[in-house]
Amino acid sequence: MKILMAIDGSAYSEKAATYLATHPSLFGPNAELHLLNVRMPVPVGLAVTNARLILGDDAITDYYREEAEAALKPAETIFRKAGIAFQSGYKVGSIADEVIDTVRQQHIDIIVMGSHGHSPLANVVMGSVATKVLAAATVPVLMVR
């Protein structure tokens, strides 16, 4: 079974990682765990264009990588301590779209993610990544709150 764990670096992601690490039998002995952090793109505009000209594309790429590593680190630590093998990665783009795209590309069997538990009104106002993933997913989604 291939598991995709969407990690945003929040306490909710850490709680979901802890749950997964303490319940390995739920997914079988040959489970393959993929951790994914999705970074929202730096907004396009004059300031970003100037930053790219001054700093270069490498600085922007380094920024994405460093932010992703920081977000992934707590979950990685939990899985290392539990002796659970995993692969980590990050993408830049729309979070829900990139999660769903990864499911398709990697032939993922289940998505695991922490839920921030926003109210329905907050979801309407802000949108919810979890809601978008649930609506678009073609595989089961385990939400840990």
N, C-alpha and C positions, 0 to 999 in steps of 0.2 A: 504494500500500500504506500502510495506517495502522499505525503502530507505537506501542505504549504501553510506556513505560519506567517501571517502578515504582522510585522512588528513596526510600531510607531515610536518606541522608546518611552512610552508612558507606563505608569504603574499598572494600567490595565493589561498591557502587553506582557509585563513581567508576571502578573498574576496568571495569565493564560499559559505562559511558559512553565510556570511552577506546576500548574494543573497537569499539563501534558507530560512533564518530567516525572510526576508522581503517579501517573496512570499509563505507563507504557503498554500494558496488556490490552488496552482498548484498541490498539492499532496493529497488533500482531508482532511477531519476532523479527520480521524482515522489513519493517517500516523504514521508509526513506524520508528523512525530514529536511525540508527546505525552508530557510528563514529568508524573508524578503522585507526590505525596507524600501518604501517609495518616497522619493523627495519631490516635492512640488517644484516645478521649474522656477527659476528666478524670473520675475516678470520682465517682459520685453518692453523696452522703452529707451528713452534718451540716456537715463542714468545707467542702465545696464549696458547699453552700447558703449558709453564712455568707460565704464568699468572694464569691459572686455578689451577695449583699445589700450587702456592704461595697464591693466593687470595681465591680460592675455587669457585665452581660453583655458590654459592649464590651471590658472588660479580658480576659475569657476569649477572646473572638474575636480580639483582638490577639495574645494568647499563641499561639493556634493558627497564625495567619498568620506571626508572627515565627519560630516554630519551623520551619514549612514552608519559608519563604524560606531559612533557614540550611541546611536539609537539601538543598534544590534547587540552591543556589548553585554547589557544585563541578561538578556535571554541566552546568549552564547555561554556566559558564565554558569547559568543554571543548568544548561544541558551538558556542559563539560563536567561539572561536579556530579551529575547523575550518570555520567559515562554513556551518554547518548550521542551518537554520531549525527552530524548535520552538515549542511552546506549553507553558506550565507551569501547573499548578494543584494544588490540594490539596483533600482531603476529610477529614472527621472521622468515624471509625467503626472497624469491624473491618477490618483491612488487607486480608485476602484477599477479603472480601465487597465492599469498595469497588473493588478492582482488577477483579474479575469484573463488577461493576455498570457500571463505566466501559467495559469491553470491549463490553458489550451496548448501552449508550447511544450510544457513539461509533462503533460498527461497526468496531472494531479488528480488524486481520488477524493481528497477532502481538504477544505480550508479551515484553519483554526485562527481565530482572532479574538482579542479582547474588546469588550464593548464599553464605551464610555457611559452608556446608559442615559443619553439625552432624552428629554421628554419629547413627545410627538410634536409639540409646538417648536421646540428648539430644532428638531429635524427639518421642519418646514422652513424655518428661517435660515438655518446654517447649512442644511443638507447633512446627511450622515453617510460616511464612507461605508459603514456596516450595512445600512439600508440599501445603498447602491450595489454593494457586493451581493447581498442576498437576492436582490431583484435580477441580477444578471448571471448569477452562478448557475452552472449546469451540473455541479457536484454538491454534495452536502456541505453545509457550513456549520461549524461548531463555534458558538459564541460563548465566551467565558466572561462573566461579569463579577 
